[in-house]
Amino acid sequence: MKNFNLADWALRHKSIIYYFIAVLLTFGIFSFTHMGRMEDPDFTMRTMVVGVSWPGASPQEMSDQVTDKLEERLRDLPGVDYTKSFTDGSKSVIYINLKEDLPSSKIRPAWEEARNMINDEWKSLPSGVQGPAINDRFDDVYGTIYALSGDEFSYEEKRQQAENLKRQLLSVPNVKKITLIGVQEKSLDITINKDKLASYKVTVQQVLNALKQQSAMVPAGMVNTDTNNVYIRVNGVFDSIDAVKNMPARINNQIVRLGDVADVTMTYKNPSSPQFYYEGKPAIGIAISMDAGANNIEFGEAIDNKLKEFKTTIPAGLNLDQVSNQPHIVKESIGDFSQSLFEAIAIVLLVSFASLGIRTGVVVALTIPVVVSTVFVLMYENGIYLHKVSLGALILSLGLLVDDAIIVVEMMSVKLEEGFNHWRAATFAYESTAFPMLSGTLITCAGFLPLALAEGMVAEFTKSLSIVVFLALVLSWIASVLVSPVLGYKIIENKAEKPESEWTRRDHIMHRLKTIFYARFESLLHWALGHHKTILLATLGAFILSLLSFPLIKQEFFPSSTRNEIIVSMQFPQSSSIDYTQSQAKLLDALLKDNEHIDHYTTYVGEGSPRFVLTLEPELPRANFMQTIIVTKSLKDRDALFKDLQDQLNNQYPSALINMQFVQIGPPSKYPVMLRVSGPNASEVKTIANDVKAMMQQDKDLQNIAFDWPDTEPVAQVHIDPDKARMLGINSYAVSLHLQSLLTGTKAGEYYEGNQTIPVTFKLGGNENHNLAALSSLPIQTGNGSYVPLSQIATISMTQEEGIIWHRNMMPTISIHANVGPGVLGNAKTKEIYKNLEEYRQNLPTGYTIELDGAAEKSVTAVKKLLVPIPIMLFVIMTILMFQLKKFALMLMALFTAPLGLIGVVLALNITRTPLGFMAILGVIALSGMIIRNSIILLDQIEIHRAEGQSPREAIINSATLRFRPIMLTAIAAILGMIPLMGSVFWSPLAIAFSGGLLVATVLTLIVLPVMYATWYKVK
């Protein structure tokens, strides 16, 4: 294969090369226009959510009898990482989290097995447990959300219009799912005055039984004739409110209409369902999810076209406003990155033209679209979509993919100047550079192997980076040995060196500058070779100093995004009702209304926003929670409003736990600072958590320090005297049923209206103004239909119980979280606090732990997973080096140049005050391949010169001088190609770390590597 000259073959088959160039450009344009467009790359949420309830149970009973049993069974699920459960009152939510290294193909089967486990365990749960509600589509993204509002329309009228819109939108291509938000559930209330009920001497249970029997849907059988099956339908099921009112009821051998003894009204459930507000107005939200891989921009246009039709049909006064517009954001994001891509191309071309000349630069320029188009084709075929990671990877690749083309055309130019013809110059360029270039390209690709092979959510989020770079670099080598020679044959002039007598003034100036520069560079090399100990010790000292300077660099897992949203989450005391939360939402609305920074805002009462971006973690529904999504007019407005709101909200809501944050990049985390305390005893866990909280409160950089396990909530315990109750013909069940009918109502059946199943709620009237003080005087119906006050058969005491119980792996667990002040990075602050707690952690009782949580834990996990494949990367690089250099000593020399990049990385990050996060670490690892690539070029040339008979010192000097231009040129192209990425919040840490490290390492490589070579071989 080495004797087969691809450049020679390409020159003899130029028509084939031109044909494939045209085909690839055409297919590339097609692929680019038809590729899916997204804001962020997909990553699989390995989480299933299971919801259960047990009406009437205390949180502790719910935890012991239901949550623990299900959680223990689910712990046996193959591939499970950890379970987490949240018990709130008589409801419980269990999160099943699979291991991050579990292949995506095994996730669906795992969820099916989890469902089977839940069904098997369900038989052992107490009677009365309701559910389970299982959500294994936890990662659905509702990127397009609309608000349907109108002051003159009821909730039901808005719901009907929203349902109509939902049905129309489901016909739009690539619509995956549509969910309505803020729908208020209706209730058919049947209220009977207790005194009237007593006069008929009828018990509550008798009324409930009559209602349930009348509203039940019961099959009446089927007649099988000779020709047909005829189903029997018995009417009587409630089909209108009048039918309920006219229901006959037998009371003490009398038949009376239900409407004569009861008030029958259609109303909304109380307490109300979670509510949705658009700029303070009650609204119904329409949240739309898109199929994976669809083109977000085209999807948005299709939705807009359908809505134009719908808006012509809705009644006047009903408004449809868009509150989340992911297609627009994707369009802007793709546009910005496309602009950066063209800027990077322009920069690389300018470098090529300036250093190689116009014609030679044109050859390099024409290679770029061929490679990029082919990359688009392969991305399209492999299901890699356009988003911030894949487009950023293309920009990153630009500075690298021209390296091979530059080396080939630069060698062709040199040989043409020496008098070679075009054919011989092209074939010689292949013979002398093809395999060193291939080795260098593969080594550069190997620098991205850790990301390609790493497992976990973060690696999955950024994995397309390694794939796109690998494709671009390999294709760039193929293009450099097939396309560049053909184009160079046609375009590059045969510019044999002119005699000095024909030089122009510019030629004299350039020659003088070139002579002076190379003379000084050679002088520097001679000095360095004569002071090799000084050079090596100075380099070692600079490397050690850079390592010692690492703690000076701030740490941040992933930066916040540049979206305009501010997410304001508020949690009120645990016992707060949804009505109280709604009243607080109105106060916030008054604060936000007409603010000059705000474009629009939406508020979710009783729940959080749906996942409108993949990196948002949805909140659990609970009565004491509200979340407002504020969309500002610009980033400048976002930052200004964030600063203004912090103090205003803390002053206006002193009892609320407030969390303000921007949309994040990368896997979600609710708070910037999070620690987790676990142990077998909940009381001891609380004690430890309080100690940690007290220590955190001493840090002035932390704000709003709190637990996710709040204080206890009040409970009224009713202790029934069994002897007195038995004498009156009642029991605990009857008392509970009667109290529920008095206070909140009891479900007595179902009413069907369209596609709605509405509960029929039985209530006792006559004592509407209930409060805790009047609890003891509430009337309780006895066995003969009369009433006695509750205090006659029971004593009432007020106690406190846990309102919320959190478990992680079945252990009581408390998360302590906090916000940070301006300019403070949460990841670095979390690790600082964790380190300060080291002595306290060592003295914890056996079985109790304090661990990192949130973004800090994810960053540690992600970096560990990224470092796991490092040995594979080193093995691949060492193997390629051995095949190319064929000497163990030379391989080690090339490897030892890789750490030189850290000197420039630390320097660049400290100067620019750029935090060290996942992307910066990724840049450092990828940088090593580029540095070793340059080392191969230099070492290979030294060996060639020595094989030609030059002395070792002469070979070192001549090789460094000869390879100075291509090494520096490719490094400058790569560094300058990074400039567009430096303006990106997501990419700037990688771009700055990579550029700084490559600049310093390239300069040091040209000096230190020759010194290392001379030292090893004892060259004098």
N, C-alpha and C positions, 0 to 999 in steps of 0.2 A: 504493500500500500504506500510505503514511504517513497518508493521509486515511481509511483504513478503521480504525475503532476497534474493536479486539478486545474490549475491556471492554464496549462497548455491545452487540456481538453476543452475548457471553456472558450478559449480563443479559436479553436478549430470548429466549435459549434456555437458560434455567436447567435445564430438565429434562434436556437433553442433557449439560450439565456434570455434574449429579448422577449421571446414568447412567454416564458414563465414570469418575467418581470411584469408584463402587461396583465397576465392572469392574476398574479398575486395582488397587484394594485386594485384590480377590479373586485376581486373577492374581499379584499381588505376593506374597501369602501362599503360594500354590501354588509359585511359583518359589523362594521362600526355603526351603521345606521339601524341595524336590526338587533343589536345587543340590548339586553335588559339594563335598565338604568336605576340605580338605587342610591340612597343617601349613605348607608353604611353596609358593609358586607354582612351576609347572613352568618350567624353562629347559632348552634343548636342549644336551646335552653333545656338542660337535662333535669327538669323539675316537673313533677306532677303534684297537683293540689287536690286534696280530698277534704270535703266539708261534711260534717255530721252535726246533728243537734239532738238534744234530749230535753224537751220542754219540762220545766219544773226542777231540773237538777241544779245543784250548786256547782260552781267551777271545780271544786275539789272532787265532788262526786263524778262530774263529767270526765275529769282527768283520770281518776282512778279506774272507773268502770268502763270507759269507752276509749279515750285517747290512748292510754297506756297499752290496752289490749291490741288495738289496731297497729300502733307504732311498733310494738314488739313483734307482731307477725310480719310487718313490712320490713323489719330489719333483716329478715332472711332472704329478701329479694336479691338474686345475683346481680352484682354490679352496683349495689347501693353504696353511696359514699357516706351520707349521713341523713338522718331524719330530723325534722324540726316541727314542733307543734305549738299551736297558739289556742288556748282555751279562754273564751270570753263569755262569762255567764254560762248559759246552757248550750253554747255553740263551740265547736272546735274545728280548727283547720290544721291539717297535717301536710307538711311539705316533704315530698320524697325526692331527694337529690342523688342522682346517679354520679358515678365517678367520671371525671372529665376526660379520662383516657378511654372511656367506653366508646367503641365505634358508633357512628350515627346509625348504621344499619341495624344495630342491636337495641336501639332505644324503643322503637315501636313494640317489638316482642316483649321487652321489659315491662312496658306499661300494660300490655295484655295480661302478663303474669301477675302484675300488681292488682289488677282488677279481680282476677280469680282469687288471690289471697284475701282481698277484702270481702268478697262474697262468701268465702269459706269461714272467715272469722265472724261474720255478721250473726251467725246462729248463736254465738256465745255471748252476744251483747244483751243488755237488759231490754225487756219489752218496752216499747214506747220510743226507742231511739229511731230517729228519722234520717233518711239519706240512703246511701251516700251520694253527694254531688261531686263528680270527678271531672277535673279539668286537666287533660294532658296536652292541651294546645296553649300552654302558658306563654308561648312566644309569639302569638298572633299580634301583628302590628296594625293598629288602626290609624294609618297616616293621614287619612282624609276624614275630617269631622265637620259636620254642619250643625247649626242651632236653629230650630224652628220655634219662633216666639211670636207672641201677639197678646197684648193686654186684654183684648176683648174676647178672647177665646179661652174656653176651659181646657184643663189638662186633657180631658177625653177627646175634645175636638182636635187638639194639636196631635194627640196620639194617633187618631184616625188618619190625619193627613200624613203623619210620619210613616205609618204603616203602608199607605198608598205609595209614597215615595220609595220606601224600601223595596216593595214589589217591583217597581219600575227599574230601580237601579240594579236589581239582581240579574237583569237581562244584559247588563253591560259586560263585555268580555273581560275576563281576568278578575272579576269581583269574587272574592273568596268567601267573605262573610260580612254581614251587616248587623250591628247591634244598636238597639235603641237605648238611650241613656235618659235617666230622670223620669221614666214612666211611673206614674202613681197608680199603684194597684187599687182597684175598686173593691168595695165590700158592700154586700147587701145586708144591712143591719135590721134585725128584728128586735125591737125594744118593747118589753112588757113591764108595766108598772108592778112593782113587787106587791103592792097592796091589792091590786086587782087579781094578781096571781093567787094571793092568799085567800081572797074571797071565794075563788073556785076550788080551793084546797087541792091545788095541783102542784106537783114538785117540778123543779127545774129539769130533772132527768126525764120526766115524762114528756115535757115539751121538746127537749132535744131529740128524744127517740122518734117522736112524730115527724119532726122536720127532716131528720136523716132518712127516714123511710120514704118520705115523699120525694126527696131530691135525689135519691140513689138511682143510678143507671143499672138496671137489672135485665139480663136477657130473658125473653119470653119464649124462646124455642123456635123451631122451624118445622113446617109441614113438608114432607117429601112426597110429592105427587108423582104420577107416572111420567110427567114431562118436565116438571120444574121443581126447584126448591123455593118455597115461599116462607120468608122470614116473618115472624109475628112481632109487631111493634105495639106496645101498650103505652098510650099517652098518659100524662099525669106528671111527668118531669117538668119542673118549673121552666116556662118559656117566656114569661113576662112578669113584671112586678105585680100586675093585677092578678096573675095566677097565684102568686104567693099570698097576696092579700085575701083571695077567695078560697084559699086552702081550708077545707073543713077540718075541724079538730073536735074530737069527742072529749068533753070535759064533764066528769060526773054524770055520765049518761046523757049529756046534752051535746048537740052538734052546733058549734059556733064557728063563724068565719074568723080566721086568724087576724084579719084586718080590723075586726070589732074589738079585739082585746089587745092588739099590739100595733105599734107604729112601724111601718115597713118603708125604709128609705134606702136609696142607692147613694152611697157616699164613697169617700176614699179611706183606706185603712189608716188607723191611728194606733200606735205611732206611724208616721208616714214613711214611705219608702225613700231611699236616697234621692236627692233632688239635684237638678242641674239648672244653672242660671247663666244667661248670656248678658253681660254688662248689667247685672242686677235684676234682669227680667226672667221670670220662670220660663223655662224652655224645655223642649225635647231634643236631645242630641241624636244625630244619626252618624254613627261611627262605621267607616268602611275599611275593610281589610283587602289587600291585593294579593293575588296569587304570587308565589315565589317565582322569580325569574322574569316577570313581566316588565315591560318598559314603563317606568313610573310616569314619565312625561306624557306618553301617549295615553296612558290610563287616566291621567288627570284631564286631558283634553276630551276623552270619551265621557267622563263623568260630567264635565261642564256642558257638553252638548245635550246630554239627557236632562240636565237641570234647566236648561233654557226652555225645553218643552214643558217641564213640570211647572215652572213659574208662571206660565200663561194660564194654568188651570187652578191655582190656589186662590182662595178668597182674598179680597182686599183687606189689609190690616194684618195679614199673616206674613211674617218676614222670615226669609231663609238666608242666614249668614254663615260664611265659612270661618271656622275657628282654628282649624289645623289644615295646612296645605302642603303636605309633603311633596307632591309633584312639583310645585313651584320651587321649593327649597332644593330639590334634586336638580331641577333645571339650572338654578343659579350655581349650585355646587359644581355640576358637570361643566358649566360654562366657565367658571373660575379656573378649574383645573385644566380645561382645554386651553384656556388662554396661557396658563403657566406652561403647558406642554409646548405651545408654539414659541413662547419666550425662551424656553430651554433650547429648542431647536435653533432659534436665531442666535443665541449665545454660543452654542457649539459651532455653528457655521462661521460666526465671526472669528472664533479662535482658529478654525481651520483655514479660512481665507487669509487671516493675518499672518499665520505661521507658515503656510504651505504655498500661498499664492492663489490667484483666482481659479485657474484651470484645475489645479490639484484639489483645491477646496471644493470645486463643483463635483468632483468624483465622490468625495466624502459626503457631500450634501445629498447627492442622488441615491446614495446607499441607505440613508435614513428612512425615506418613505417605503422602500422595499422591505426593510426589516420590520418597521412598525406595522405595515399592512399585514405581513405574515403573522405577526404577534396577534393582531386583531382576529385573524382567521382562526388561529389555534385557541384563543380565548373564547371565541364564539362556540367552537366545537366542543370545548371542555366545560362549558357552563360557567365561565368566569365573567361576571357582569361588570359594567362600568360603575365605579363608586370611588370614594376618596382613597382607598387603599390601592386598587388596581391602577387608577390613573396616576397616583403618586409614584407607584412602582415604575410606570413607564417613564415618568420624568427622571426618576433616579437612574433608570437604565440608559437614558440618552447619553449622559456623560461617559458611560462605560462602553456602550455598543459601537461608538465611533472609534474606539481605541484601535481595534484590529484594522479597520479601514485606513486609519491614519498611518499605522505602521507599514501597511502594504504600499500605499501610494507614496509615502515618504521614501521607502526603499526603491521604488520604481524611479522616482525623481533623481535620487542619488546616482543610480546606475545609468540613467539617461545622460546625466551630466558627465559621467565617466566615458560616454561614447557608446553604450549599449543601444541596440534598436528596441522598439517598443515590445516586440515579442520576447526577446531575450530578457529585457528588464522585468517584464511581468512574470516570466517563469522563474527567474532568479529570485524574485521577491518571495515566491511560494517556497522555493527550495530552502531559502535561508530563514524564513520567518514563520511558515505555516505551523510547524509542530511546536516551536516555543510559544507561539500565539495560542494554539489549542491548549497547551498545558496551562498557560496563564489564564485563559478563559475558564477552563474547568476549575482551576483553583479559586478564581473569583466567584464562580457558582458555588463552590464548596463552602465559601464563607457564609452563604445563606442556607446551608444544610440544617443547622440547628433549628431554624424557624420552620423549615419544610418538614422536619421529623418530629418537632416538639408536639406534645399533646396538651389538650386543655382548651378552655374557652377563649383565653386571650390569644393563644397561638392560632386557633381556628379563625378568630377575628382578623388576624393579619397574615394568614397563610398565603393568600393570593399574591402577596408581595414577593415571596420567594419563587413562586411559580412563574410570574410574569418576568422577573429578572432573569431567571434561568432560561426561559424561552428566548428573551431578547438577546442574551449574551451568546448562546449557542448559535442562534440564527445570524448574529452579527459575524461570527467566525465563518460560517458557510458563505455569507454574502461577500466577505472580504476576500475569499479565495476563488469565488466564482464570478461575482458581479463586478467587484472593484477592478480586476485585471481587464475585463472586457471594456468597461467604461474608460479606464485609464488608457487603454490602447487607442481609443478614439479621441479622447479629450486632452490628455496631457501632452504638452509640446516636447519635442526632442530638443531640450535646451542644453546642448553641450556648452561647457564653460567657455565664455568669451575670452579672447586674449585681453591682457590688461590694457593694451592700447585702445581697445574699443569700449572701455568702461565709461559709464556716465558718472556724473558727480554723486548721484545716489548710490551707484555701485561701489564707488570708492568709500563713501561714508559707511555703508553697511559692511563692507569688507573690513574696514578698520575697527568698527564696533565688534564684529564677530571675532576678529583676531585678538583684540584686547580682552574680550570676555573669556574666550577659551584659554588664553594665556594665563589669565588670573585664576581661572578654575584649575588649570594644570598646576599652577604654583601652590594653590591651596591643597591639592591632592598630594604633591610632593612633601609639603610641610606636614600634613596629616600622617603620611606614611613614615615620616621621620619621628613623629611624636605619637606613636600608636597607643602607648600606655595612657597618655594624657587624654586622647580622644575617647578611648574606651572607658576610662574612669569617669570622665565628664558625662558621657552618655549614660553610664550606669547611675551616676549621681542624679541626673535629670529624671531618670526613670523612677528612682526611689522617691525623689521629691514629689513627682506627680502622684505616686501612690499615697504619700502622706497628705497630699492636698485633696484627696477624694472627699473627706468629711466636710470640706468647705463648700461642696456642691450641694445645693438643695435637692430634695428628692420628691418626685411626683409621679404617680403611677401612670395616669393619663390626664391631660389637661381638660378643662371644660371646653365645650364646643363654642362655635361662633354663631349659634342660633340666637334669635332675639328673645326667646322665652325666659321668664323668671318663674320658677315654681315655688309657690308659697304654701307650705303645709302647716296646719295648726291642729294640735291635739289638746283638748280641754280635759278637765278632771274626769276620771273614769266614769263617774256616775252621771255625767251630763247627758241630758236628753237630746234628741235630734232637733226638737223645737228650740232648745237653747243654742245649739250649734247654728241653726238657721238664723237666729237673731244676731249672732256674732258675725255671720256672713253679711248681713245687711249693714253692719257697722263698717266692715271692710269695704263694701261697695261704696259707701258714702266717702270713704277715704280715697278710693281710686278714681271715682267718677270725675271726668273732665280733666284728668291729669295730662299735661302736655307731652309727656314722654310715652304715653300708652296708645297703641293702635286699637287693641281690643283685649278683653279678658273674659274668662269663663270661670265659674265656681262650681265645685262639686261638694255637696253637703251629704255627709254620711258615708262617703266613699271617696276614692281618689280618681284621678283621670285614667282613662284607658291608656294602654301602652301606645302612644302616638309616635314614638320612636323606639327602636329596638333596645336602646341602652337605658330606657326608663323602667324602673322597677315598680309595678303597680302596688297600691296600698290595699290592705284588707278593709272591707266594709265594716264600719262601726259608727255608732250614733254620735260619739264625741269627736269625730274627725271631719275636717274640711280641707279642701285643697283648691287653690286658685292658680290658674295658668295665665300669666300676664304676657302678652305679646307686645313688645315695644316697637317703636318706629325704626330704630337703628341700634347698633351695638353701643354707640355712645349714649343713647337714651337708656339702654339696658343697664349699663354700669352706673349711670347717674341715679336712676330710680332705685337700684339695689342699695346704693349707699343711703339714699333718703329714707327708704322704707325700714331699714333695720332698726333705727332708734324709734321711729313712729310706732311700729308694731309692738316692740318690747314695752313701750309706755302704755299703749292702748289695751294690750292684752297681757296684764301681769301674771294671770293664772294659767296662761296657755303655754304649751311647749311649741315654739315656732322654729321652723326650719326653712330657710330660703336657700335655693340653689339654682344653678344653671343646668341646662341639659348637658349630660356628660358624654365624653367620647370613651368608647371601650365598655367593658362589663360594668353594670350598675352598682352603685353603693349609695345608701340613703344619706349618710352623714360623712363629713370629711375625717372625723376622728371617731373611731369605734374600738372598744375593747370588750371582751366576752369573759364572764365569770361563770363557771360551772362547778357542780358538786352534787353529792347525793342528798343533802338536806337543804330545803329551800330557805329555812331561817338563817342558816350559816352562810349560804350564798348571798343573801341580802346583806348580812353583816359585812362580808368581804366587799361587796359592791359599794356599800356606803363608805367604807374606808378608801376605796379607789376613787370614788367621787370626791371625797374630802381632799385627797392629794391633788386631784386634777383642778379643784377650785383654787389652788394656790398659784396656778399658771395663768398669768394675765392675758395670754394669747387665746384662751378658750372662752367660749360663750355658750349659754343655754345648755349647760351640762345636765343630763337627765338619764333616766332608765327607760327601757321599753317595758318594764314590769312596774306599773305605777303603784301608788299606795292602795290600801284596802278601800272598799266601798261599803256604805251602810246597808244593812239587811234587817228587816223586821221578822223575827222568829215567832211563830204562832205555836204555842205549846198547848195542845188539846188535852183536856181532862177526860180520859177514856170512860170513866164511870158516869160523869154527867152527860157526855155525848150519847152513851148507850141508853140512858134513861129517856133521852129526847128522841131516840130513833134515828140518830145520824152518826156518821163516821168521818174519818179524815178525808176520804175521797169526796164525800158530799160537801164538806166544808170548802175544800180547795176548788171544786167545781162552782160552788155558789159565789165564792169570792172572785173567781175569775170572771163570772158572768156579771158581777157588780162593777168590777174595776176596769176590765179590758174587753170582756166579751169572750164567748166560747164558740168555736166553729161548730155549726150545726148542719152543714151540708154544702152543696155546691149549686151554683147557678151558671148556666151556659149562655153566653152572648157572643155570637160570631166565633172568633178564634180565641176568645177569652174564657177562662175558667175562674169564676168569681166566687170567693167563699161566702157562705151565708153565716153571719155572725149573730148569735143570740146574746142579748144584753138585758139586764134587769135595770129598770129606771126607778126614779123616786129618790135617789140619794146621789145626784150628779156631782155635787161639790165635795168630792172626797179629798182628804188630806191625812197625813200621818197621825195628826192629833185626834181625828175622828175614827181611826181604824178600829179601836176597841168597841165603838158603838155601832159598827156596821151590823145590819140585821142578817141573821142566818136562819134559813128555813129549816124547820124541824120535820120529823116524819109525818106529822098530821097536817102539814101545810102552814102552820102558824110560824111566827118569827120570834127569835130571841136575840139580844145583842151578843156579839162575838165574845165580849168579856165574861158572859155568863158560863161559857163552856171552855174558855181558854185564857191563858195569860200571854201577854205580848211583851217581848223584850227586844231592844235594839242592840245589834252586834255589828261587828265588822268581819268581812270575809275577803279573800283574794278576788279582785275583779278580773285579773288576767293572770294566767299561768303559762310561762314559756318553758318548753323542754327542747333540748338538743340531744339526740341519741338517748332519749328517755331520762335525761338528767335535768333537774331544774337549772335554768340558764338565764342570766341577765346580761343584756347588752348595755354598756354605758357609752353614751354618745355625746358629741359636742360639736358645735360650730367653731370656726376659727376667725380671728380678726383679719383685717386687710393685709395682704402681702404674706400671710402665713400659709404654708402648704400643709394640707391635712396629712398626707402620707408621712412626711418627715416628722411632723409633730406627734403623730401616733407612735412612731418608733422611738421617739425621744421619751415619751411618757412611759412606754413599755420598758425601756432601759432603766429609767429612774425607779421603776417598781421592782427591779431585779432582787433586791434584798428582801422585800416584802414577799415576793413570789416564792423565794426559797424557804420561807418559814410558814407557808400555808399548810393546813392540816392535810393528811393523806387523802387523796381522792379529789381535792379541790384545785382548780387551775384558773389562771388568768391568761387569756390568749388574745392575739391580734384578731381583729374582726374587720369587716368592710374592705375598703380598697387596699389597706395595708396588708391584710392577709392575702388578698388576691394577687398583689404585686409580688410578695415573697413566693407564693406558689407558682406564679407565671415565670419568674426568673429561674426558679429551681428546675422547672420543666424545660426551659430554654437551654439550661446548662447541661441537661442530661445527654443530648446528642453531641456535645462537644468532642468527646473521644472519637466518635465516628468521623466528625469533620477533620480532626487531626490525622486520623488514619488515611482518609482519602487524600488529603493534601500531601502527606508524607509519601504516599504511594506514587502520586503524580510526580512529585519532586524526584523520587528515586528513578523513575522511568526517564525523566527529562535530563537530570543532572548526572545520574549514574554513579554518584559518589556520596557516601554517608556524610562526610564532612561538609560538602556543599549543601546537602539537604538541611543539616543543622544550622548552617549559616543563614539560609533563607528563612527558616523558622524563627531564628532569633531576631530577625528584623521586624517581625509582626508586633511585638510589644512596644516598639518605638512609637507606634501610633498613639499609645496612651498619653504620651507627653503632650502631643498636640490636642488630644481630646480634652484633657483636664484644663489645659490653658484656654481653649476655645469656650468651654462651658463656664469657666470662672469669669472670663472677660465679658461674655454676653449675659451672665447671670441666668443661664438656661438650666432648668432642673434636670437631674438625672432620673429618667424613667425608663419604661419598657422600650420605647422607640429609640432612645439614646443608647441603651445597652445593645439593642439589635444593630444599631449603626456601628458600634465598636466591634462587634463580632464580625459583621460583614466587611469591615475595613481591613481586617487581617488578610483576607484573600487578595485584596487589591495590592497591599504592600508586598506580599510574597510574590505576586505576579511580577511586580517591578524588579524584585530581586532575581527572579529567574532570567529576565532579559539581560541583566548585567552579568550575572555569573556565567550564563551560557556564552556570552560574547567573550568574556575573559578566557574561557576554555578554548573557544575557537581560535583566538589570537595565539594562545600558547601552542595549539596544535599546528599553527602556521609557522612556528619557529621563533616567535617573539619571546624575549626574556620575561619572567614573571612580572617584574616591576613595569616593564614597557607594556605588557599585555593589560595590566591593571589600569595604567594611565590612559592608554589608547581606548580601551573598552568604555571606561567611565566617560571619556570625552565624546566618543562616538554615540553612546546611548543616552547621553544627557538630553539631547533634543527630543527623541521620541518619548522617553520616560517623563520628562517635564511637561511635554505637550499633552500627553494622555492624562496626566494628573491635573493639569490646569483645566482641560476640557471637562473632566469629572467634577472638579470643584466649582467651576463657574456654572456648570449645568445644574448645580444644586441651588443656585441663587433663588429661582422661583419658589422652591420648596421652603426656603427660610421664612417666607411670609405666611406660611400655613401653621396654624396652631398645632395641628396634629403631627406634621412632618418636620417642623423646625428643629426639635431636639436631635432627630436622626441626621438631618442635613448639616447642622452645625458641628455635631460630634464627628461625622464622617469627613467633612471638609477640613476642619482643623487638624484632625488626626492625619489625614492623607497629605496635607501640605507639609507639616513638620516631618512626617515619616519619609516622604519622598526626598526632601533635602538631606535628611540624615542618612538615608539609604545610599545616596550618591557619594557620601563621605565615609560613613561608618562601615558599610559593607566592604569597600575596598580595603579598609584598615583591618577588618576581621579576616579577610582572605589573606592579606599579607602577614598578619600575625600567626595564623594557623600554619601557613606554608613557610614561615620564617623568611619572608622576602626582605632583602635589605635594600 
